[in-house]
Amino acid sequence: MCLGIPGKVIAIKGHQAKVELPDHCHWLDVSALDETVKVGDYLLAYQDTAINKVSPQQARETLTLFKQGGHHV
């Protein structure tokens, strides 16, 4: 099973957003999102694509659940 990991947007370049994930930074394609993405937003990442924008609280809760479940993020 694949899991979407939330990350904080730290840079934007065209249709790409650089997100800070728990263990590295990664560029994501944001062109599939209906919402405008800005630095400081949190995105749910799946492979190289942003699949959803989430609140900071949702991001924290998701990362906490991953860690409690023994997942390395």
N, CA, C, O and CB atoms as a CASP TS submission, in Angstrom:
PFRMAT TS
TARGET T0000
AUTHOR 0000-0000-0000
METHOD Language model
MODEL 1
PARENT N/A
ATOM      1  N   MET     1       0.844  -1.168   0.000  1.00  0.00           N
ATOM      2  CA  MET     1       0.000   0.000   0.000  1.00  0.00           C
ATOM      3  C   MET     1       0.893   1.236   0.000  1.00  0.00           C
ATOM      4  O   MET     1       1.911   1.266   0.691  1.00  0.00           O
ATOM      5  CB  MET     1      -0.962  -0.005   1.215  1.00  0.00           C
ATOM      6  N   CYS     2       0.520   2.247  -0.765  1.00  0.00           N
ATOM      7  CA  CYS     2       1.256   3.506  -0.814  1.00  0.00           C
ATOM      8  C   CYS     2       0.505   4.546   0.010  1.00  0.00           C
ATOM      9  O   CYS     2      -0.725   4.586   0.016  1.00  0.00           O
ATOM     10  CB  CYS     2       1.446   3.990  -2.284  1.00  0.00           C
ATOM     11  N   LEU     3       1.266   5.381   0.701  1.00  0.00           N
ATOM     12  CA  LEU     3       0.677   6.409   1.542  1.00  0.00           C
ATOM     13  C   LEU     3       1.072   7.783   1.042  1.00  0.00           C
ATOM     14  O   LEU     3       2.201   7.977   0.593  1.00  0.00           O
ATOM     15  CB  LEU     3       1.102   6.228   2.997  1.00  0.00           C
ATOM     16  N   GLY     4       0.154   8.744   1.113  1.00  0.00           N
ATOM     17  CA  GLY     4       0.470  10.128   0.805  1.00  0.00           C
ATOM     18  C   GLY     4       1.094  10.771   2.026  1.00  0.00           C
ATOM     19  O   GLY     4       0.591  10.606   3.137  1.00  0.00           O
ATOM     20  N   ILE     5       2.177  11.498   1.840  1.00  0.00           N
ATOM     21  CA  ILE     5       2.906  12.121   2.935  1.00  0.00           C
ATOM     22  C   ILE     5       2.723  13.636   2.854  1.00  0.00           C
ATOM     23  O   ILE     5       2.929  14.213   1.786  1.00  0.00           O
ATOM     24  CB  ILE     5       4.414  11.739   2.892  1.00  0.00           C
ATOM     25  N   PRO     6       2.340  14.303   3.958  1.00  0.00           N
ATOM     26  CA  PRO     6       2.210  15.757   3.923  1.00  0.00           C
ATOM     27  C   PRO     6       3.568  16.443   4.036  1.00  0.00           C
ATOM     28  O   PRO     6       4.452  15.996   4.767  1.00  0.00           O
ATOM     29  CB  PRO     6       1.292  16.231   5.045  1.00  0.00           C
ATOM     30  N   GLY     7       3.711  17.542   3.292  1.00  0.00           N
ATOM     31  CA  GLY     7       4.940  18.325   3.346  1.00  0.00           C
ATOM     32  C   GLY     7       4.628  19.806   3.226  1.00  0.00           C
ATOM     33  O   GLY     7       3.606  20.196   2.662  1.00  0.00           O
ATOM     34  N   LYS     8       5.529  20.630   3.769  1.00  0.00           N
ATOM     35  CA  LYS     8       5.360  22.085   3.752  1.00  0.00           C
ATOM     36  C   LYS     8       6.033  22.674   2.520  1.00  0.00           C
ATOM     37  O   LYS     8       7.182  22.345   2.225  1.00  0.00           O
ATOM     38  CB  LYS     8       5.939  22.721   5.036  1.00  0.00           C
ATOM     39  N   VAL     9       5.327  23.543   1.796  1.00  0.00           N
ATOM     40  CA  VAL     9       5.865  24.192   0.607  1.00  0.00           C
ATOM     41  C   VAL     9       6.909  25.227   1.031  1.00  0.00           C
ATOM     42  O   VAL     9       6.631  26.119   1.832  1.00  0.00           O
ATOM     43  CB  VAL     9       4.729  24.858  -0.227  1.00  0.00           C
ATOM     44  N   ILE    10       8.129  25.087   0.470  1.00  0.00           N
ATOM     45  CA  ILE    10       9.197  26.026   0.793  1.00  0.00           C
ATOM     46  C   ILE    10       9.637  26.843  -0.428  1.00  0.00           C
ATOM     47  O   ILE    10      10.374  27.819  -0.281  1.00  0.00           O
ATOM     48  CB  ILE    10      10.388  25.275   1.370  1.00  0.00           C
ATOM     49  N   ALA    11       9.197  26.457  -1.621  1.00  0.00           N
ATOM     50  CA  ALA    11       9.520  27.201  -2.841  1.00  0.00           C
ATOM     51  C   ALA    11       8.547  26.802  -3.937  1.00  0.00           C
ATOM     52  O   ALA    11       8.002  25.698  -3.935  1.00  0.00           O
ATOM     53  CB  ALA    11      10.987  26.941  -3.287  1.00  0.00           C
ATOM     54  N   ILE    12       8.338  27.726  -4.883  1.00  0.00           N
ATOM     55  CA  ILE    12       7.472  27.456  -6.024  1.00  0.00           C
ATOM     56  C   ILE    12       8.184  27.936  -7.283  1.00  0.00           C
ATOM     57  O   ILE    12       8.781  29.012  -7.313  1.00  0.00           O
ATOM     58  CB  ILE    12       6.078  28.151  -5.861  1.00  0.00           C
ATOM     59  N   LYS    13       8.103  27.104  -8.324  1.00  0.00           N
ATOM     60  CA  LYS    13       8.706  27.433  -9.619  1.00  0.00           C
ATOM     61  C   LYS    13       7.775  26.890 -10.700  1.00  0.00           C
ATOM     62  O   LYS    13       7.763  25.689 -10.970  1.00  0.00           O
ATOM     63  CB  LYS    13      10.169  26.831  -9.757  1.00  0.00           C
ATOM     64  N   GLY    14       6.996  27.780 -11.318  1.00  0.00           N
ATOM     65  CA  GLY    14       6.043  27.336 -12.333  1.00  0.00           C
ATOM     66  C   GLY    14       4.985  26.430 -11.735  1.00  0.00           C
ATOM     67  O   GLY    14       4.309  26.800 -10.775  1.00  0.00           O
ATOM     68  N   HIS    15       4.841  25.232 -12.311  1.00  0.00           N
ATOM     69  CA  HIS    15       3.867  24.252 -11.808  1.00  0.00           C
ATOM     70  C   HIS    15       4.500  23.260 -10.843  1.00  0.00           C
ATOM     71  O   HIS    15       3.969  22.170 -10.631  1.00  0.00           O
ATOM     72  CB  HIS    15       3.232  23.497 -12.968  1.00  0.00           C
ATOM     73  N   GLN    16       5.631  23.635 -10.260  1.00  0.00           N
ATOM     74  CA  GLN    16       6.336  22.778  -9.319  1.00  0.00           C
ATOM     75  C   GLN    16       6.418  23.473  -7.958  1.00  0.00           C
ATOM     76  O   GLN    16       6.621  24.684  -7.882  1.00  0.00           O
ATOM     77  CB  GLN    16       7.753  22.429  -9.846  1.00  0.00           C
ATOM     78  N   ALA    17       6.261  22.705  -6.906  1.00  0.00           N
ATOM     79  CA  ALA    17       6.421  23.212  -5.546  1.00  0.00           C
ATOM     80  C   ALA    17       7.446  22.327  -4.837  1.00  0.00           C
ATOM     81  O   ALA    17       7.365  21.099  -4.881  1.00  0.00           O
ATOM     82  CB  ALA    17       5.047  23.233  -4.771  1.00  0.00           C
ATOM     83  N   LYS    18       8.396  22.967  -4.193  1.00  0.00           N
ATOM     84  CA  LYS    18       9.381  22.224  -3.400  1.00  0.00           C
ATOM     85  C   LYS    18       8.817  22.108  -1.994  1.00  0.00           C
ATOM     86  O   LYS    18       8.536  23.110  -1.336  1.00  0.00           O
ATOM     87  CB  LYS    18      10.801  22.932  -3.400  1.00  0.00           C
ATOM     88  N   VAL    19       8.656  20.857  -1.539  1.00  0.00           N
ATOM     89  CA  VAL    19       8.100  20.620  -0.210  1.00  0.00           C
ATOM     90  C   VAL    19       9.145  20.004   0.697  1.00  0.00           C
ATOM     91  O   VAL    19       9.990  19.211   0.284  1.00  0.00           O
ATOM     92  CB  VAL    19       6.868  19.717  -0.288  1.00  0.00           C
ATOM     93  N   GLU    20       9.045  20.405   1.946  1.00  0.00           N
ATOM     94  CA  GLU    20       9.915  19.855   2.985  1.00  0.00           C
ATOM     95  C   GLU    20       9.168  18.694   3.625  1.00  0.00           C
ATOM     96  O   GLU    20       8.156  18.884   4.300  1.00  0.00           O
ATOM     97  CB  GLU    20      10.316  20.947   4.057  1.00  0.00           C
ATOM     98  N   LEU    21       9.676  17.502   3.404  1.00  0.00           N
ATOM     99  CA  LEU    21       9.114  16.294   3.996  1.00  0.00           C
ATOM    100  C   LEU    21       9.931  15.956   5.238  1.00  0.00           C
ATOM    101  O   LEU    21      10.982  16.559   5.450  1.00  0.00           O
ATOM    102  CB  LEU    21       9.110  15.102   2.974  1.00  0.00           C
ATOM    103  N   PRO    22       9.489  15.021   6.058  1.00  0.00           N
ATOM    104  CA  PRO    22      10.213  14.735   7.295  1.00  0.00           C
ATOM    105  C   PRO    22      11.692  14.373   7.117  1.00  0.00           C
ATOM    106  O   PRO    22      12.508  14.695   7.980  1.00  0.00           O
ATOM    107  CB  PRO    22       9.534  13.628   8.000  1.00  0.00           C
ATOM    108  N   ASP    23      12.042  13.720   6.029  1.00  0.00           N
ATOM    109  CA  ASP    23      13.430  13.276   5.893  1.00  0.00           C
ATOM    110  C   ASP    23      14.160  13.844   4.678  1.00  0.00           C
ATOM    111  O   ASP    23      15.333  13.532   4.475  1.00  0.00           O
ATOM    112  CB  ASP    23      13.465  11.792   5.825  1.00  0.00           C
ATOM    113  N   HIS    24      13.500  14.666   3.868  1.00  0.00           N
ATOM    114  CA  HIS    24      14.145  15.268   2.693  1.00  0.00           C
ATOM    115  C   HIS    24      13.222  16.312   2.056  1.00  0.00           C
ATOM    116  O   HIS    24      12.068  16.466   2.455  1.00  0.00           O
ATOM    117  CB  HIS    24      14.519  14.174   1.655  1.00  0.00           C
ATOM    118  N   CYS    25      13.749  17.016   1.070  1.00  0.00           N
ATOM    119  CA  CYS    25      12.937  17.954   0.284  1.00  0.00           C
ATOM    120  C   CYS    25      12.691  17.325  -1.081  1.00  0.00           C
ATOM    121  O   CYS    25      13.500  16.539  -1.574  1.00  0.00           O
ATOM    122  CB  CYS    25      13.644  19.360   0.142  1.00  0.00           C
ATOM    123  N   HIS    26      11.555  17.686  -1.684  1.00  0.00           N
ATOM    124  CA  HIS    26      11.147  17.034  -2.921  1.00  0.00           C
ATOM    125  C   HIS    26      10.332  18.018  -3.762  1.00  0.00           C
ATOM    126  O   HIS    26       9.525  18.775  -3.223  1.00  0.00           O
ATOM    127  CB  HIS    26      10.326  15.745  -2.625  1.00  0.00           C
ATOM    128  N   TRP    27      10.539  18.011  -5.069  1.00  0.00           N
ATOM    129  CA  TRP    27       9.734  18.836  -5.979  1.00  0.00           C
ATOM    130  C   TRP    27       8.500  18.048  -6.403  1.00  0.00           C
ATOM    131  O   TRP    27       8.592  16.881  -6.783  1.00  0.00           O
ATOM    132  CB  TRP    27      10.566  19.275  -7.230  1.00  0.00           C
ATOM    133  N   LEU    28       7.342  18.705  -6.331  1.00  0.00           N
ATOM    134  CA  LEU    28       6.071  18.087  -6.707  1.00  0.00           C
ATOM    135  C   LEU    28       5.405  18.868  -7.826  1.00  0.00           C
ATOM    136  O   LEU    28       5.517  20.091  -7.896  1.00  0.00           O
ATOM    137  CB  LEU    28       5.136  17.998  -5.498  1.00  0.00           C
ATOM    138  N   ASP    29       4.714  18.153  -8.697  1.00  0.00           N
ATOM    139  CA  ASP    29       3.887  18.764  -9.728  1.00  0.00           C
ATOM    140  C   ASP    29       2.568  19.177  -9.068  1.00  0.00           C
ATOM    141  O   ASP    29       1.879  18.339  -8.486  1.00  0.00           O
ATOM    142  CB  ASP    29       3.647  17.777 -10.941  1.00  0.00           C
ATOM    143  N   VAL    30       2.217  20.457  -9.156  1.00  0.00           N
ATOM    144  CA  VAL    30       0.990  20.942  -8.526  1.00  0.00           C
ATOM    145  C   VAL    30      -0.089  21.284  -9.556  1.00  0.00           C
ATOM    146  O   VAL    30      -1.130  21.837  -9.199  1.00  0.00           O
ATOM    147  CB  VAL    30       1.293  22.167  -7.672  1.00  0.00           C
ATOM    148  N   SER    31       0.147  20.963 -10.816  1.00  0.00           N
ATOM    149  CA  SER    31      -0.779  21.357 -11.882  1.00  0.00           C
ATOM    150  C   SER    31      -2.155  20.690 -11.772  1.00  0.00           C
ATOM    151  O   SER    31      -3.119  21.193 -12.350  1.00  0.00           O
ATOM    152  CB  SER    31      -0.171  21.026 -13.222  1.00  0.00           C
ATOM    153  N   ALA    32      -2.268  19.593 -11.059  1.00  0.00           N
ATOM    154  CA  ALA    32      -3.558  18.909 -10.926  1.00  0.00           C
ATOM    155  C   ALA    32      -4.439  19.516  -9.834  1.00  0.00           C
ATOM    156  O   ALA    32      -5.617  19.174  -9.733  1.00  0.00           O
ATOM    157  CB  ALA    32      -3.332  17.439 -10.633  1.00  0.00           C
ATOM    158  N   LEU    33      -3.884  20.409  -9.021  1.00  0.00           N
ATOM    159  CA  LEU    33      -4.661  21.008  -7.935  1.00  0.00           C
ATOM    160  C   LEU    33      -5.529  22.148  -8.453  1.00  0.00           C
ATOM    161  O   LEU    33      -5.104  22.916  -9.316  1.00  0.00           O
ATOM    162  CB  LEU    33      -3.732  21.516  -6.824  1.00  0.00           C
ATOM    163  N   ASP    34      -6.743  22.256  -7.925  1.00  0.00           N
ATOM    164  CA  ASP    34      -7.653  23.348  -8.289  1.00  0.00           C
ATOM    165  C   ASP    34      -7.324  24.632  -7.521  1.00  0.00           C
ATOM    166  O   ASP    34      -7.694  25.728  -7.943  1.00  0.00           O
ATOM    167  CB  ASP    34      -9.108  22.937  -8.022  1.00  0.00           C
ATOM    168  N   GLU    35      -6.626  24.487  -6.390  1.00  0.00           N
ATOM    169  CA  GLU    35      -6.324  25.627  -5.539  1.00  0.00           C
ATOM    170  C   GLU    35      -4.956  26.219  -5.864  1.00  0.00           C
ATOM    171  O   GLU    35      -4.067  25.518  -6.347  1.00  0.00           O
ATOM    172  CB  GLU    35      -6.382  25.220  -4.075  1.00  0.00           C
ATOM    173  N   THR    36      -4.796  27.506  -5.597  1.00  0.00           N
ATOM    174  CA  THR    36      -3.500  28.155  -5.730  1.00  0.00           C
ATOM    175  C   THR    36      -2.613  27.706  -4.579  1.00  0.00           C
ATOM    176  O   THR    36      -3.059  27.636  -3.434  1.00  0.00           O
ATOM    177  CB  THR    36      -3.643  29.704  -5.753  1.00  0.00           C
ATOM    178  N   VAL    37      -1.366  27.404  -4.883  1.00  0.00           N
ATOM    179  CA  VAL    37      -0.411  26.947  -3.878  1.00  0.00           C
ATOM    180  C   VAL    37       0.579  28.074  -3.605  1.00  0.00           C
ATOM    181  O   VAL    37       1.072  28.718  -4.531  1.00  0.00           O
ATOM    182  CB  VAL    37       0.328  25.651  -4.346  1.00  0.00           C
ATOM    183  N   LYS    38       0.866  28.306  -2.314  1.00  0.00           N
ATOM    184  CA  LYS    38       1.837  29.330  -1.956  1.00  0.00           C
ATOM    185  C   LYS    38       2.797  28.783  -0.905  1.00  0.00           C
ATOM    186  O   LYS    38       2.510  27.788  -0.239  1.00  0.00           O
ATOM    187  CB  LYS    38       1.129  30.602  -1.439  1.00  0.00           C
ATOM    188  N   VAL    39       3.935  29.448  -0.770  1.00  0.00           N
ATOM    189  CA  VAL    39       4.924  29.061   0.240  1.00  0.00           C
ATOM    190  C   VAL    39       4.242  29.078   1.609  1.00  0.00           C
ATOM    191  O   VAL    39       3.522  30.017   1.946  1.00  0.00           O
ATOM    192  CB  VAL    39       6.174  30.022   0.218  1.00  0.00           C
ATOM    193  N   GLY    40       4.481  28.027   2.384  1.00  0.00           N
ATOM    194  CA  GLY    40       3.874  27.883   3.706  1.00  0.00           C
ATOM    195  C   GLY    40       2.686  26.940   3.725  1.00  0.00           C
ATOM    196  O   GLY    40       2.295  26.462   4.789  1.00  0.00           O
ATOM    197  N   ASP    41       2.099  26.662   2.553  1.00  0.00           N
ATOM    198  CA  ASP    41       1.000  25.695   2.477  1.00  0.00           C
ATOM    199  C   ASP    41       1.528  24.290   2.738  1.00  0.00           C
ATOM    200  O   ASP    41       2.726  24.029   2.623  1.00  0.00           O
ATOM    201  CB  ASP    41       0.298  25.763   1.095  1.00  0.00           C
ATOM    202  N   TYR    42       0.625  23.403   3.086  1.00  0.00           N
ATOM    203  CA  TYR    42       0.953  21.986   3.243  1.00  0.00           C
ATOM    204  C   TYR    42       0.245  21.200   2.146  1.00  0.00           C
ATOM    205  O   TYR    42      -0.945  21.387   1.890  1.00  0.00           O
ATOM    206  CB  TYR    42       0.545  21.460   4.661  1.00  0.00           C
ATOM    207  N   LEU    43       1.006  20.319   1.506  1.00  0.00           N
ATOM    208  CA  LEU    43       0.463  19.496   0.428  1.00  0.00           C
ATOM    209  C   LEU    43       0.615  18.026   0.777  1.00  0.00           C
ATOM    210  O   LEU    43       1.587  17.617   1.412  1.00  0.00           O
ATOM    211  CB  LEU    43       1.163  19.809  -0.912  1.00  0.00           C
ATOM    212  N   LEU    44      -0.352  17.252   0.356  1.00  0.00           N
ATOM    213  CA  LEU    44      -0.268  15.808   0.478  1.00  0.00           C
ATOM    214  C   LEU    44       0.418  15.298  -0.782  1.00  0.00           C
ATOM    215  O   LEU    44      -0.072  15.501  -1.893  1.00  0.00           O
ATOM    216  CB  LEU    44      -1.688  15.153   0.675  1.00  0.00           C
ATOM    217  N   ALA    45       1.551  14.638  -0.602  1.00  0.00           N
ATOM    218  CA  ALA    45       2.375  14.199  -1.729  1.00  0.00           C
ATOM    219  C   ALA    45       2.229  12.703  -1.956  1.00  0.00           C
ATOM    220  O   ALA    45       2.236  11.900  -1.023  1.00  0.00           O
ATOM    221  CB  ALA    45       3.846  14.553  -1.490  1.00  0.00           C
ATOM    222  N   TYR    46       2.096  12.360  -3.235  1.00  0.00           N
ATOM    223  CA  TYR    46       2.120  10.959  -3.633  1.00  0.00           C
ATOM    224  C   TYR    46       3.052  10.874  -4.830  1.00  0.00           C
ATOM    225  O   TYR    46       2.758  11.411  -5.898  1.00  0.00           O
ATOM    226  CB  TYR    46       0.672  10.408  -3.971  1.00  0.00           C
ATOM    227  N   GLN    47       4.172  10.198  -4.645  1.00  0.00           N
ATOM    228  CA  GLN    47       5.231  10.122  -5.640  1.00  0.00           C
ATOM    229  C   GLN    47       5.669  11.543  -6.000  1.00  0.00           C
ATOM    230  O   GLN    47       6.128  12.266  -5.116  1.00  0.00           O
ATOM    231  CB  GLN    47       4.755   9.343  -6.907  1.00  0.00           C
ATOM    232  N   ASP    48       5.549  11.966  -7.231  1.00  0.00           N
ATOM    233  CA  ASP    48       6.004  13.304  -7.646  1.00  0.00           C
ATOM    234  C   ASP    48       4.853  14.276  -7.854  1.00  0.00           C
ATOM    235  O   ASP    48       5.017  15.280  -8.548  1.00  0.00           O
ATOM    236  CB  ASP    48       6.812  13.206  -8.923  1.00  0.00           C
ATOM    237  N   THR    49       3.694  14.000  -7.267  1.00  0.00           N
ATOM    238  CA  THR    49       2.504  14.797  -7.509  1.00  0.00           C
ATOM    239  C   THR    49       1.861  15.247  -6.200  1.00  0.00           C
ATOM    240  O   THR    49       1.766  14.475  -5.246  1.00  0.00           O
ATOM    241  CB  THR    49       1.503  14.008  -8.341  1.00  0.00           C
ATOM    242  N   ALA    50       1.424  16.493  -6.166  1.00  0.00           N
ATOM    243  CA  ALA    50       0.621  16.985  -5.046  1.00  0.00           C
ATOM    244  C   ALA    50      -0.821  16.565  -5.316  1.00  0.00           C
ATOM    245  O   ALA    50      -1.374  16.884  -6.368  1.00  0.00           O
ATOM    246  CB  ALA    50       0.748  18.559  -4.873  1.00  0.00           C
ATOM    247  N   ILE    51      -1.426  15.858  -4.379  1.00  0.00           N
ATOM    248  CA  ILE    51      -2.776  15.350  -4.602  1.00  0.00           C
ATOM    249  C   ILE    51      -3.840  16.120  -3.831  1.00  0.00           C
ATOM    250  O   ILE    51      -5.032  15.994  -4.113  1.00  0.00           O
ATOM    251  CB  ILE    51      -2.840  13.900  -4.225  1.00  0.00           C
ATOM    252  N   ASN    52      -3.405  16.923  -2.852  1.00  0.00           N
ATOM    253  CA  ASN    52      -4.370  17.659  -2.051  1.00  0.00           C
ATOM    254  C   ASN    52      -3.637  18.687  -1.204  1.00  0.00           C
ATOM    255  O   ASN    52      -2.478  18.496  -0.834  1.00  0.00           O
ATOM    256  CB  ASN    52      -5.198  16.704  -1.162  1.00  0.00           C
ATOM    257  N   LYS    53      -4.321  19.768  -0.909  1.00  0.00           N
ATOM    258  CA  LYS    53      -3.820  20.761   0.031  1.00  0.00           C
ATOM    259  C   LYS    53      -4.436  20.426   1.386  1.00  0.00           C
ATOM    260  O   LYS    53      -5.631  20.142   1.466  1.00  0.00           O
ATOM    261  CB  LYS    53      -4.171  22.238  -0.426  1.00  0.00           C
ATOM    262  N   VAL    54      -3.630  20.455   2.458  1.00  0.00           N
ATOM    263  CA  VAL    54      -4.131  20.126   3.792  1.00  0.00           C
ATOM    264  C   VAL    54      -3.753  21.236   4.765  1.00  0.00           C
ATOM    265  O   VAL    54      -2.836  22.016   4.507  1.00  0.00           O
ATOM    266  CB  VAL    54      -3.571  18.760   4.275  1.00  0.00           C
ATOM    267  N   SER    55      -4.460  21.297   5.874  1.00  0.00           N
ATOM    268  CA  SER    55      -4.165  22.299   6.896  1.00  0.00           C
ATOM    269  C   SER    55      -2.917  21.875   7.671  1.00  0.00           C
ATOM    270  O   SER    55      -2.563  20.696   7.678  1.00  0.00           O
ATOM    271  CB  SER    55      -5.378  22.488   7.859  1.00  0.00           C
ATOM    272  N   PRO    56      -2.251  22.826   8.322  1.00  0.00           N
ATOM    273  CA  PRO    56      -1.094  22.462   9.157  1.00  0.00           C
ATOM    274  C   PRO    56      -1.466  21.431  10.230  1.00  0.00           C
ATOM    275  O   PRO    56      -0.681  20.532  10.534  1.00  0.00           O
ATOM    276  CB  PRO    56      -0.510  23.718   9.825  1.00  0.00           C
ATOM    277  N   GLN    57      -2.663  21.568  10.795  1.00  0.00           N
ATOM    278  CA  GLN    57      -3.114  20.617  11.815  1.00  0.00           C
ATOM    279  C   GLN    57      -3.275  19.212  11.220  1.00  0.00           C
ATOM    280  O   GLN    57      -2.857  18.229  11.832  1.00  0.00           O
ATOM    281  CB  GLN    57      -4.450  21.088  12.435  1.00  0.00           C
ATOM    282  N   GLN    58      -3.880  19.116  10.026  1.00  0.00           N
ATOM    283  CA  GLN    58      -4.030  17.810   9.369  1.00  0.00           C
ATOM    284  C   GLN    58      -2.661  17.198   9.074  1.00  0.00           C
ATOM    285  O   GLN    58      -2.472  15.992   9.235  1.00  0.00           O
ATOM    286  CB  GLN    58      -4.845  17.950   8.061  1.00  0.00           C
ATOM    287  N   ALA    59      -1.714  18.022   8.646  1.00  0.00           N
ATOM    288  CA  ALA    59      -0.364  17.522   8.351  1.00  0.00           C
ATOM    289  C   ALA    59       0.274  16.951   9.615  1.00  0.00           C
ATOM    290  O   ALA    59       0.825  15.851   9.588  1.00  0.00           O
ATOM    291  CB  ALA    59       0.523  18.650   7.764  1.00  0.00           C
ATOM    292  N   ARG    60       0.204  17.697  10.725  1.00  0.00           N
ATOM    293  CA  ARG    60       0.789  17.221  11.989  1.00  0.00           C
ATOM    294  C   ARG    60       0.144  15.920  12.442  1.00  0.00           C
ATOM    295  O   ARG    60       0.833  14.980  12.836  1.00  0.00           O
ATOM    296  CB  ARG    60       0.638  18.284  13.085  1.00  0.00           C
ATOM    297  N   GLU    61      -1.190  15.871  12.383  1.00  0.00           N
ATOM    298  CA  GLU    61      -1.912  14.673  12.821  1.00  0.00           C
ATOM    299  C   GLU    61      -1.540  13.460  11.963  1.00  0.00           C
ATOM    300  O   GLU    61      -1.341  12.363  12.486  1.00  0.00           O
ATOM    301  CB  GLU    61      -3.432  14.915  12.765  1.00  0.00           C
ATOM    302  N   THR    62      -1.448  13.659  10.654  1.00  0.00           N
ATOM    303  CA  THR    62      -1.098  12.559   9.755  1.00  0.00           C
ATOM    304  C   THR    62       0.306  12.049  10.037  1.00  0.00           C
ATOM    305  O   THR    62       0.521  10.840  10.114  1.00  0.00           O
ATOM    306  CB  THR    62      -1.210  13.002   8.296  1.00  0.00           C
ATOM    307  N   LEU    63       1.266  12.961  10.190  1.00  0.00           N
ATOM    308  CA  LEU    63       2.643  12.548  10.476  1.00  0.00           C
ATOM    309  C   LEU    63       2.745  11.829  11.814  1.00  0.00           C
ATOM    310  O   LEU    63       3.505  10.871  11.947  1.00  0.00           O
ATOM    311  CB  LEU    63       3.573  13.759  10.468  1.00  0.00           C
ATOM    312  N   THR    64       1.986  12.283  12.803  1.00  0.00           N
ATOM    313  CA  THR    64       1.975  11.621  14.108  1.00  0.00           C
ATOM    314  C   THR    64       1.430  10.202  13.982  1.00  0.00           C
ATOM    315  O   THR    64       1.985   9.273  14.568  1.00  0.00           O
ATOM    316  CB  THR    64       1.136  12.427  15.118  1.00  0.00           C
ATOM    317  N   LEU    65       0.355  10.029  13.229  1.00  0.00           N
ATOM    318  CA  LEU    65      -0.221   8.695  13.033  1.00  0.00           C
ATOM    319  C   LEU    65       0.748   7.762  12.311  1.00  0.00           C
ATOM    320  O   LEU    65       0.852   6.587  12.663  1.00  0.00           O
ATOM    321  CB  LEU    65      -1.527   8.794  12.247  1.00  0.00           C
ATOM    322  N   PHE    66       1.463   8.279  11.296  1.00  0.00           N
ATOM    323  CA  PHE    66       2.460   7.467  10.596  1.00  0.00           C
ATOM    324  C   PHE    66       3.525   6.973  11.568  1.00  0.00           C
ATOM    325  O   PHE    66       3.889   5.797  11.569  1.00  0.00           O
ATOM    326  CB  PHE    66       3.112   8.270   9.456  1.00  0.00           C
ATOM    327  N   LYS    67       4.014   7.890  12.391  1.00  0.00           N
ATOM    328  CA  LYS    67       5.075   7.527  13.333  1.00  0.00           C
ATOM    329  C   LYS    67       4.573   6.524  14.368  1.00  0.00           C
ATOM    330  O   LYS    67       5.298   5.596  14.727  1.00  0.00           O
ATOM    331  CB  LYS    67       5.618   8.779  14.034  1.00  0.00           C
ATOM    332  N   GLN    68       3.339   6.696  14.855  1.00  0.00           N
ATOM    333  CA  GLN    68       2.765   5.771  15.833  1.00  0.00           C
ATOM    334  C   GLN    68       2.572   4.385  15.224  1.00  0.00           C
ATOM    335  O   GLN    68       2.652   3.376  15.924  1.00  0.00           O
ATOM    336  CB  GLN    68       1.424   6.308  16.357  1.00  0.00           C
ATOM    337  N   GLY    69       2.318   4.341  13.926  1.00  0.00           N
ATOM    338  CA  GLY    69       2.121   3.079  13.240  1.00  0.00           C
ATOM    339  C   GLY    69       3.432   2.398  12.836  1.00  0.00           C
ATOM    340  O   GLY    69       3.426   1.323  12.237  1.00  0.00           O
ATOM    341  N   GLY    70       4.544   3.034  13.170  1.00  0.00           N
ATOM    342  CA  GLY    70       5.829   2.441  12.868  1.00  0.00           C
ATOM    343  C   GLY    70       6.356   2.750  11.479  1.00  0.00           C
ATOM    344  O   GLY    70       7.350   2.162  11.051  1.00  0.00           O
ATOM    345  N   HIS    71       5.705   3.666  10.764  1.00  0.00           N
ATOM    346  CA  HIS    71       6.156   4.046   9.419  1.00  0.00           C
ATOM    347  C   HIS    71       7.288   5.040   9.534  1.00  0.00           C
ATOM    348  O   HIS    71       7.287   5.891  10.424  1.00  0.00           O
ATOM    349  CB  HIS    71       4.994   4.642   8.583  1.00  0.00           C
ATOM    350  N   HIS    72       8.236   4.940   8.657  1.00  0.00           N
ATOM    351  CA  HIS    72       9.329   5.908   8.585  1.00  0.00           C
ATOM    352  C   HIS    72       8.985   6.920   7.525  1.00  0.00           C
ATOM    353  O   HIS    72       8.859   6.576   6.349  1.00  0.00           O
ATOM    354  CB  HIS    72      10.690   5.221   8.278  1.00  0.00           C
ATOM    355  N   VAL    73       8.831   8.171   7.927  1.00  0.00           N
ATOM    356  CA  VAL    73       8.498   9.238   6.975  1.00  0.00           C
ATOM    357  C   VAL    73       9.570  10.293   6.977  1.00  0.00           C
ATOM    358  O   VAL    73       9.472  11.275   6.241  1.00  0.00           O
ATOM    359  CB  VAL    73       7.143   9.868   7.305  1.00  0.00           C
TER
END
